Amino acid sequence: MKQTRLITSVMFAVLTLGLAASAPAQGIDPSLKPEEIKAIANDAFFWGMTPAWAYEMRYLYTQLESARAYVGNNRVGWNRKRMRASDREINAPNFTTLYGFGFFDLRDGPMVILTPEVTGR
């Protein structure tokens, strides 16, 4: 869990610094009150966390070969164990749901995904 928080923090910092590097550097407006600065920071966190999470997941699933979740690009990885409340791969696990994830590169156009027929369910 600490590693996930660290990766998320690093990814958020990279995204934030990347966006900041594309705009001229500006200081904090000295007329802003601490409550206003906190509100701006909360908004930045709220709106920036989902993209940072998506980049982290894409990195873990498609690039970091040593990660438990690694499956590569254009493939689906299945988690075949039932999730417990203590598991952190899913933010709100459902004990009766089996989860699968995949990232697909659509730069060359759409893809067709074929799956085997599911019977007996």
Sine and cosine of phi, psi and omega as CSV:
sin_phi,cos_phi,sin_psi,cos_psi,sin_omega,cos_omega
0.00,0.00,-0.64,0.77,0.03,-1.00
-0.89,0.45,-0.61,0.79,0.01,-1.00
-0.91,0.42,-0.65,0.76,0.02,-1.00
-0.89,0.45,-0.69,0.72,0.04,-1.00
-0.88,0.47,-0.65,0.76,0.00,-1.00
-0.90,0.43,-0.73,0.68,0.00,-1.00
-0.88,0.47,-0.70,0.71,0.02,-1.00
-0.88,0.48,-0.68,0.73,0.01,-1.00
-0.90,0.44,-0.67,0.74,0.01,-1.00
-0.91,0.42,-0.71,0.70,0.00,-1.00
-0.88,0.47,-0.66,0.75,0.02,-1.00
-0.89,0.45,-0.66,0.75,0.02,-1.00
-0.90,0.43,-0.66,0.75,0.00,-1.00
-0.89,0.45,-0.71,0.71,0.03,-1.00
-0.88,0.47,-0.71,0.70,-0.01,-1.00
-0.89,0.45,-0.72,0.69,0.01,-1.00
-0.91,0.41,-0.60,0.80,0.04,-1.00
-0.90,0.45,-0.68,0.74,0.04,-1.00
-0.93,0.37,-0.63,0.77,0.00,-1.00
-0.92,0.40,-0.56,0.83,-0.02,-1.00
-0.94,0.35,-0.40,0.92,-0.03,-1.00
-0.99,0.12,-0.19,0.98,0.01,-1.00
-0.88,-0.47,0.43,-0.90,0.04,-1.00
-0.87,0.50,0.62,-0.78,-0.01,-1.00
-0.92,0.40,0.71,-0.70,0.04,-1.00
-0.68,-0.74,0.58,-0.82,0.06,-1.00
-0.99,0.13,0.09,-1.00,0.07,-1.00
-0.97,0.26,0.73,-0.69,0.02,-1.00
-0.86,0.52,0.88,-0.48,-0.05,-1.00
-0.91,0.41,-0.26,0.97,0.01,-1.00
-0.99,0.14,-0.16,0.99,0.02,-1.00
-0.95,0.31,0.66,-0.75,0.06,-1.00
-0.99,0.10,0.40,-0.91,0.02,-1.00
-0.80,0.60,-0.60,0.80,0.00,-1.00
-0.91,0.42,-0.60,0.80,0.01,-1.00
-0.94,0.35,-0.65,0.76,0.05,-1.00
-0.89,0.46,-0.67,0.74,0.03,-1.00
-0.89,0.45,-0.65,0.76,0.01,-1.00
-0.90,0.43,-0.66,0.75,0.03,-1.00
-0.90,0.43,-0.69,0.73,0.02,-1.00
-0.90,0.44,-0.65,0.76,0.04,-1.00
-0.89,0.46,-0.68,0.73,0.03,-1.00
-0.89,0.46,-0.69,0.72,0.00,-1.00
-0.87,0.49,-0.68,0.74,0.03,-1.00
-0.91,0.42,-0.73,0.68,-0.05,-1.00
-0.86,0.51,-0.74,0.67,-0.06,-1.00
-0.99,0.15,-0.38,0.93,-0.03,-1.00
-1.00,-0.04,-0.32,0.95,-0.10,-1.00
-0.93,0.38,-0.66,0.75,-0.02,-1.00
-0.90,0.44,-0.74,0.68,0.07,-1.00
-0.88,0.47,-0.61,0.79,0.03,-1.00
-0.90,0.44,-0.66,0.75,0.03,-1.00
-0.89,0.46,-0.69,0.73,-0.03,-1.00
-0.90,0.44,-0.66,0.75,0.04,-1.00
-0.90,0.43,-0.63,0.77,0.02,-1.00
-0.89,0.46,-0.73,0.69,-0.01,-1.00
-0.89,0.45,-0.69,0.72,0.01,-1.00
-0.88,0.48,-0.66,0.75,0.02,-1.00
-0.89,0.45,-0.74,0.67,-0.03,-1.00
-0.90,0.44,-0.66,0.75,-0.08,-1.00
-0.99,0.15,-0.46,0.89,-0.14,-0.99
-0.88,-0.47,-0.27,0.96,-0.10,-0.99
-0.82,-0.58,-0.61,0.79,-0.09,-1.00
-1.00,0.07,1.00,-0.02,-0.11,-0.99
-0.89,0.46,-0.38,0.92,0.01,-1.00
-0.99,0.12,-0.10,0.99,-0.01,-1.00
-0.97,0.26,0.57,-0.82,0.06,-1.00
-0.86,0.52,-0.55,0.83,-0.10,-1.00
-1.00,0.09,-0.11,0.99,-0.11,-0.99
-0.87,0.50,0.78,-0.63,0.12,-0.99
-0.74,-0.68,-0.23,0.97,-0.06,-1.00
1.00,-0.07,0.01,-1.00,-0.03,-1.00
-1.00,0.01,0.52,-0.86,0.05,-1.00
0.89,0.46,0.52,0.85,0.08,-1.00
-0.64,-0.77,0.38,-0.92,0.04,-1.00
-0.96,-0.27,0.72,-0.70,0.10,-0.99
-0.95,-0.31,0.74,-0.67,-0.04,-1.00
-0.96,-0.27,0.68,-0.73,0.14,-0.99
-0.98,-0.17,0.96,-0.28,-0.14,-0.99
-1.00,-0.05,0.13,0.99,0.06,-1.00
-0.98,-0.20,0.45,-0.89,0.06,-1.00
-0.96,0.27,0.70,-0.72,-0.05,-1.00
-0.98,0.18,0.61,-0.79,0.10,-1.00
-0.96,-0.29,0.24,-0.97,0.02,-1.00
-0.88,0.48,-0.46,0.89,-0.03,-1.00
-0.99,0.16,-0.22,0.98,0.03,-1.00
-0.94,0.34,0.60,-0.80,-0.07,-1.00
-0.90,-0.43,0.09,1.00,0.03,-1.00
-0.93,0.36,-0.51,0.86,0.01,-1.00
-0.89,-0.46,0.65,-0.76,-0.07,-1.00
-0.96,0.27,-0.41,0.91,0.06,-1.00
-0.59,-0.81,0.98,0.22,-0.12,-0.99
-0.90,0.43,0.52,-0.85,0.07,-1.00
-0.91,-0.42,0.85,-0.53,-0.11,-0.99
-0.88,0.48,-0.46,0.89,-0.07,-1.00
-0.99,-0.11,0.14,0.99,-0.04,-1.00
-0.92,-0.40,0.73,-0.68,0.15,-0.99
-0.99,-0.10,0.72,-0.69,-0.12,-0.99
-0.96,-0.29,0.57,-0.82,0.11,-0.99
-0.66,-0.75,0.54,-0.84,-0.02,-1.00
-0.69,-0.72,0.50,-0.87,0.10,-0.99
-0.34,-0.94,0.48,-0.88,0.08,-1.00
-0.85,-0.53,0.74,-0.67,-0.09,-1.00
-0.84,-0.54,0.72,-0.69,-0.01,-1.00
-1.00,-0.01,0.95,-0.31,-0.07,-1.00
-0.98,-0.22,0.29,0.96,-0.02,-1.00
-0.90,0.44,-0.50,0.87,0.00,-1.00
-1.00,-0.03,0.09,1.00,0.02,-1.00
0.84,-0.54,-0.02,-1.00,-0.04,-1.00
-0.93,0.37,0.33,-0.94,0.04,-1.00
-0.84,-0.54,0.47,-0.88,0.12,-0.99
-0.95,-0.31,0.80,-0.61,-0.02,-1.00
-0.94,-0.33,0.86,-0.50,0.01,-1.00
-0.98,-0.17,0.73,-0.68,0.03,-1.00
-0.80,-0.60,0.51,-0.86,0.03,-1.00
-0.94,0.35,0.41,-0.91,0.04,-1.00
-0.92,0.40,0.65,-0.76,0.04,-1.00
-0.98,-0.18,0.84,-0.54,0.02,-1.00
-0.81,-0.58,0.39,-0.92,0.08,-1.00
0.98,0.19,0.31,0.95,0.04,-1.00
-0.88,-0.47,0.00,0.00,0.00,0.00
